[in-house]
Amino acid sequence: MKNALLLVSILFTMSLTAQISKLTNPKLSPFQKTEIKIGIVDVSLEYSRPSMRGRKIFGALEPYDKVWRTGANKNTKIVFSDYVIIGDVEVAPGTYTIFTKPSVDTWDVYFHAEIDEYGVPDTFNPKNSIVQLNVPVIKLDKEIETLGITFDNLTANAAILNISWEKIKIAVPIKIPTDKILKNYLSKKNTSLSREYSLAAYIYFDKEKNSKKALATIKKSIEIEEKGMSFELWLKNANLEDQRLAYNYYLKSQILYDLDEKEEAIKSARQSLIIAEKIKSEYYINTNTENIKAWGKQ
């Protein structure tokens, strides 16, 4: 019995010691992973965040005019799921290492093609960087204790990548070439191409605020779906389990209304309503009914 109690005591002590060890040994430069969507592009950023801890950073710990890993521990990496534009340079989808060269008034920023795990390569060559741009230093009133790399000023097709530490910040503009991405997307042969055009129309309308292009694109989606048949004939043979059938005409009605083509908008809303009633979609029944009533009064 004593031996059993002794064993339990030892195991409890070991477990407690391990827990205390974890609590009392925090990482000085914790790992940070950020996943975000800029427009229609997924972006992932991984870096470690060192703190000042009473030290002078730029011009001392991180010398001026020397390439820096832009973080601690493993190199800072960024992943783009599709094309982006950084500065004025188009960047293909992929993974890149972010290096910087701090100076007093400006920084050089590199999106490097070679993916190294730790530190700046001994043979670092700016020519191997997909992007190299020079950005001004923004002076801050308050100190930033811990390095931060954040995405700010997010819009439907752009964002700013901010790097902030000590009393300075730099801003790197990122834009999304939505039109090119969608053209590439639609150029791919796909058995459900109508769906691709439908998605593209939504993006043009909701994200890009380009109603004219959205209208042409949703018309293409409907044209592919109907295979040249009249609406009535197509509806007789349509797969009435597909909610998207009501959505296409609903989206078309929204686009037409935005273009101030109210009569055509009501016509498309009625077509969406007919489909919605056949597939028993309560959402599209209610929404189209409300729109037809509201638009008819205008």
HELIX and SHEET records of a PDB file:
HELIX    1   1 LYS A    2  THR A   24  1                                  23    
HELIX    2   2 PRO A  126  ASN A  128  5                                   3    
HELIX    3   3 THR A  178  SER A  187  1                                  10    
HELIX    4   4 LEU A  193  TYR A  202  1                                  10    
HELIX    5   5 ILE A  203  LYS A  207  3                                   5    
HELIX    6   6 SER A  211  GLU A  226  1                                  16    
HELIX    7   7 PHE A  231  ASN A  237  1                                   7    
HELIX    8   8 ARG A  244  ASP A  258  1                                  15    
HELIX    9   9 LYS A  262  ILE A  279  1                                  18    
HELIX   10  10 GLU A  282  GLY A  296  1                                  15    
SHEET    1   A 6 PHE A  31  ILE A  38  0                                        
SHEET    2   A 6 VAL A  41  SER A  48 -1                                        
SHEET    3   A 6 LYS A  77  PHE A  80 -1                                        
SHEET    4   A 6 GLY A  94  PRO A 102 -1                                        
SHEET    5   A 6 THR A 106  HIS A 112 -1                                        
SHEET    6   A 6 SER A 129  PRO A 136 -1                                        
SHEET    1   B 4 VAL A  89  VAL A  91  0                                        
SHEET    2   B 4 VAL A  84  ILE A  86 -1                                        
SHEET    3   B 4 ALA A 158  LYS A 175 -1                                        
SHEET    4   B 4 ILE A 138  ASP A 152 -1                                        
END                                                                             
